[in-house]
Amino acid sequence: MLKRKLRIVKLTPIAIGVCEHCNTQFKSSQSVESDAEAEMQAKFDAHKCKLIDSSQNALRIVREATENK
């Protein structure tokens, strides 16, 4: 099993991080970068990875792309 790792994608203006194992996204509304990182790290530590197979992932991508239209 791959080890879970939080990857910080962006810190300003809205901080975004991603779990490299299951691609779960974590956001923070903190304005200070260190506070935002700490908030995302806490959310990451509390989450459980839920892997889905590729066909379900493809369906999710299509659904997300078309739901705002």
C-alpha positions in Angstrom: 0.0 0.0 0.0 1.3 3.5 -0.9 2.0 5.8 2.0 -0.4 8.7 2.3 1.1 12.2 1.7 -0.4 15.6 1.7 0.7 17.8 -1.3 0.2 21.5 -1.0 -1.0 22.7 -4.3 -1.6 26.4 -3.6 -1.3 28.7 -0.6 -2.8 32.0 -1.6 -5.5 33.3 -1.7 -7.3 30.0 -0.8 -5.0 27.2 0.3 -5.5 23.9 -1.4 -3.9 20.5 -0.6 -4.4 17.0 -2.0 -3.9 13.5 -0.7 -1.5 11.9 -3.1 -3.0 8.5 -2.4 -6.7 9.0 -3.0 -6.8 12.6 -4.5 -9.1 14.0 -1.7 -8.9 17.7 -1.7 -8.4 19.8 1.4 -9.1 23.6 1.5 -8.4 26.2 4.1 -9.7 29.8 4.4 -6.9 30.9 6.7 -5.1 34.0 5.4 -1.7 33.2 7.1 0.2 30.5 5.2 1.4 28.6 8.3 -2.1 28.6 9.7 -3.5 27.3 6.4 -1.0 24.5 6.3 -1.7 23.5 9.8 -5.5 23.4 9.2 -5.1 21.3 6.0 -2.6 19.0 7.8 -5.2 18.4 10.6 -7.9 17.7 8.0 -5.5 15.3 6.2 -4.6 13.5 9.4 -8.3 13.0 10.2 -9.4 11.6 6.8 -9.6 8.0 5.7 -8.6 7.2 2.1 -11.4 5.9 -0.1 -10.1 4.6 -3.3 -12.5 4.1 -6.2 -12.0 2.2 -9.4 -11.2 3.9 -12.6 -14.7 3.6 -14.1 -16.3 5.3 -11.0 -13.6 8.0 -11.2 -14.4 8.7 -14.9 -18.1 8.9 -14.0 -17.3 11.3 -11.2 -15.2 13.5 -13.5 -18.0 13.7 -16.1 -20.6 14.4 -13.4 -18.5 17.3 -11.9 -17.8 18.8 -15.3 -21.5 18.8 -16.3 -23.3 19.7 -13.1 -22.7 23.5 -13.4 -24.1 23.7 -16.9 
